[in-house]
Amino acid sequence: GLSGIAGSLLETHIRYSKTTKIICNWFGFAYSREAPATPAEKLMRQVLIVAILSLGTLFVALTVLILVAKAWREDRQRRARELRRELEPKVLAYARGSAPSLDSVIGGEFSGARRGVLERILLDHARGVRGVEQRRRARALDELGVVDDLIARLDSGLWGQRAEAAEKLGLAGVTRAREHLIPVMEDEVSEVRL
């Protein structure tokens, strides 16, 4: 009964005291509760408290930064999806129709997120398309300025950018890009040549 509980509490207290003494000795603190702390011990405690609080503050700040960046990225992706839902039917109607330019069907500015979404729509639907529809998509990519940007990226110092540009130019099927793609077949990086 009661003596068993008291014995258990006493054993726990002894283990706790030994562990506390080991930790205190390891950090250089006096273990005795009655002994006054020396100035060095007080300074060490203050330094330790400041270090712990600093690390905690840094952790909280990094967590907040990560959450804000994630929310911003998800919001940007959501807006891009909404923009794609709005623009995709118009772009496909342009590619299959007789409107003179993409601007006449879409209207508005071709910059920023809007341009990126238009580029992805045109390139996503470029596979397996031939004839008039393929030429209209190529003309739309040229009208957006995508072709010029991709040709410029073929000279990038980063092989990943060169490879991506070559792949997109190949998908675009723009006739004037062919002369720029020929030197890429001699690139020193095999992923770019593919």
Secondary structure, DSSP 4 states (H G I P E B T S, - for coil): -HHHHHHHHHHHHHHHHHHHHHHHHHHT----SSSPPPHHHHHHHHHHHHHHHHHHHHHHHHHHHHHHHHHHHHHHHHHHHHHHHHHHHHHHHHHHS--S-HHHHH-S---HHHHHHHHHHHHHT-TT--HHHHHHHHHHHHHHTHHHHHHHHTT-SSHHHHHHHHHHHHHHT-GGGHHHHTGGGG-SSHHHH-
